[in-house]
Amino acid sequence: MNHISQNHISIITACYNSEKFISETIDSVLNQTYPNWEWIIVDDCSTDSSIKIIETYKDDRIKLLKLKKNMGTAIARNYGINQAKGRYISFIDSDDLWLPTALEERIKYLQENNESAVYTSYKRVNEKLEPCLKDFSAEDNVNFNRLLLNCPVFISTLIYDTNKIGKIIFPDVCRREDYAMILNLSKKTIIRAINKPLVIYRIRCNSYSRNKWLMFKLQFFVYYNFLQLSLYKSIYYTVQWAFNGLKKYERI
């Protein structure tokens, strides 16, 4: 594997019509205390001014790649992962923010504890960056069986070591590609946790994840089609996922 250095991090972002938030996301990455990174932003045929905004930033570590046709988040991220040269792979969505030590603390944790993957707690805010839910507290030692119940791992908090587990790509699973990738990652390693909010998750009012009935159906398909569980197990885990989701978002 051709790495730039043993401590180099590749950051992956899929961008689509993110003009409203992308500047804040870029600023949060540029403000990282850990400097040894490349950032691969894959634009998925944005029709707004996202590309123009990204191109105003003159930092050689930022690499903007433009897809010729809209391919969806999974394929856009995979394109970036395939181009990545860093030993460590991390992700940030185009509307989220990292606190200044997000990279430094995660890579330090992996190296000092000889671990393969780690995620963190995170803050939950609305589009105006106002707190809308209490901070999500990361639980430690997340494995495949735990992930079947629901997914505590938020993609913008995750980093993993390709020297230990290789590159993990995103399955092309309709609107559940994050969850499917994390399931695959958990088949190779336990996912450890830093119980400290290092990421700001912006909960957008028009996000498809706010459509509960749609998400219920898509989640069932993850169990039944992607994981090929039995009908009974797929229904069981979908109900568990829904119940745990209500607790996660403080609905019960």
N, C-alpha and C positions, 0 to 999 in steps of 0.2 A: 504494500500500500504506500503510495507516494505522499507522505506528509510533509508539510512545510517545516514543522518542528514538533517535538514531543509535547509541547504545551500549547499548541495552536488550536484555536476554537473556530469552527465554521458555524455561523449563524444563518439560519434559513428562514425566509419570509416569503409567503405567497401574497401578492398584492393585487387587488381588484377594486377599482373605484374607491380608493381610500383617501381622497384628497382632503377630507375633513379632519383626519386624524394622523396621517402619516408623518407630518413634521414633528409632532410631539413624540412619536415612536422613535424616529431617527435621532432626535435630540437625546432621548433617554439612553440609546445605545452609545452615542458619542460621548456621553458623560460617564461611561463605565470606568471604574478605577483599574480594571484589568485591560491592558491595551493590545494584547497579542491575539487578534482575531481578524477574520475576513467575514464580510456580511454579504450573502448572496440573496438579493431581492429579485424574485421572479415575478414580473408583471404579466398577469393573465389576460391581456388585451383590454386594459382599462379604457373606458370611453370618456373619463373625466381628465383632470389635470394632474393625476398622480405621478405620471412619468416626468412631467416638467418640474414638479416639486422635488422629486428625488434627484434629478439631474442638477439642481442648484447646489447640492452638497458636494464639495470638492475634497473628498477624502478617498485616497487610493484603496482603502480597505473595503469600501462599498462597491459592490459589483452588481450592476443592474442588468438583468437578462430579460429579454422581451419575447414572449411566445407569439407565434404568428397567428394562432387562433385560440379562442377561449377553451381551456381544457379542464378547468375545475381545480380545486385546491389540492387534491391528492397528487395529481400529475404535475402541477406546478412545483409543489414541494419536492417531489421525487427528482425533477429536473435539477433543482438546486442541490439536492443531496448527491446526485451523480457527479456534479461539478466540484463538490466540496473537497478541499485538500487538508483540512484540519484533522487532528486526531480526535477531537471532541466535537460532537454535533449538538447544537442547541437550536431552539426555535423561539421566535416572537411573532405574534400576529400583528398585522399592520395597524391595529387600533389599540394595542396594549402598550404598557410602559414597564421598563425595568428600573428599579431603584439602583443607585450608583454602584453598589457592591454586589449586584446580582451575579455577575460572571465570576468575580473574584472568590466569593464565598462558596459557590458551587464547585468550581474546579479545585479549590483548596480541600474541600470535603472529599472529593473523589480521590485525590492524590494521597492525602494523609490517612485515609481509611481503606485504601486499595479497593475501592468500589467501582462498579461498572455504570451505574445510573443513579441519578438523584433528582428529586424535585423539591419544591418549597411551598410554604404557605403563601397566601396572596391576599391582597386587598381587593374588595369588590365595590366598584363605584359606578355611577351612571355616566351618561355621555359628557356631562360637565365636570367629571372627576369628583363628584360629591359622593361620599360614602352612602351606599344604599342597603348594604347588608354588612354584618360583622365580618371581620377577616376570616377567611377559610383557613383552618388549621390542618396542616399536612400530617398524615399518619404514616408511621414508619413501616418498613418491611412489607411493601405491597407486592403480592404475588398474583399469579393467574387466577386462582380460586377467589381471592378477594376482589379482583376486578370484575368477576362475573356478576357481583351484586350491584356495583356501580363503580364509576371511575373517579377517584379522588385526585388523580394526576391531571393537572391542567397543562396543556402543551407548552404554553409560554414560560412555564417554570422548569421544564425538563432539560436535562443535559445527559449525554451518555458517551462512553468511551469506545470508539470504533476499534481500537487495538484489542479490546477484550471481547466484544460481541459483534463486530462488523457493523456495516451500515444497515439500519432498519428502515425499509421504505414504507410508504403509506399505501395500504390496499385501497383500491378504487371502490369504496363502499359508500353508497349515497349518503352524504351529510353526516356520516359517522366515521370518517377516515381517521380522526385523532384516536378515537376509542379503539378501532381495529389495530392501528399501529402499536398502541400501548399494550394491547393484548399480546401481540406478536413479540414485542420487546420483553414482556414478562415471562415468555417461554424460555428466554435465554438467561435472565438474571432477576434477582430480587431488586425492586426499586426502593432505594432508601429515601429518607426525608430530612430536610432541614426545616424545623418547626419555627420558622421566622418569615414574615412576609417580605419577600424581595421583589415581587411583581405586582403590578396594578392591572387588574382585569376590568375592562370597561364593558359593562352589561348594556347592550344597546336595545332600545325598545322595539326595533323592527327586526331583530334577529330571528332567524327561523327556529332557533332553539327555544324561543318563547312560545311556539305553537306546540302545546302539550300533546294533542292528539296525533299530530304528524310525527313527533319525536317518539311517541309510544310505538307507533307502527314501524318506524325505522329501526328502533332498538330491537324489536322482535325479529326483524329480518337479520340483524347482526347475529343473534343467537341461532336462528333457524337456517339461514342461508350461508352466512360467512363461517360460523363455527360448526354448522351442521349438527346441532344438538337435536334431540327428539322434540316432537311437538310439545309434549308435556313439560320437558325441561325448559324449552324456549318460553313458554307461557309463564312458568314459575319464575324464571329469572327476570322476565320483563316486568312482572308484578313487583318483585323485589327491587328492581331498578327504579320503578316509579315511586315506591314507598320511600326508598332512600333519597331519591331526588327531592321529594317534598321536605324531608328533614334538612337536606343540604341547603335548600333555598328558604328555610325557615317558614314553611307553609303549615307544618304541624309541630 
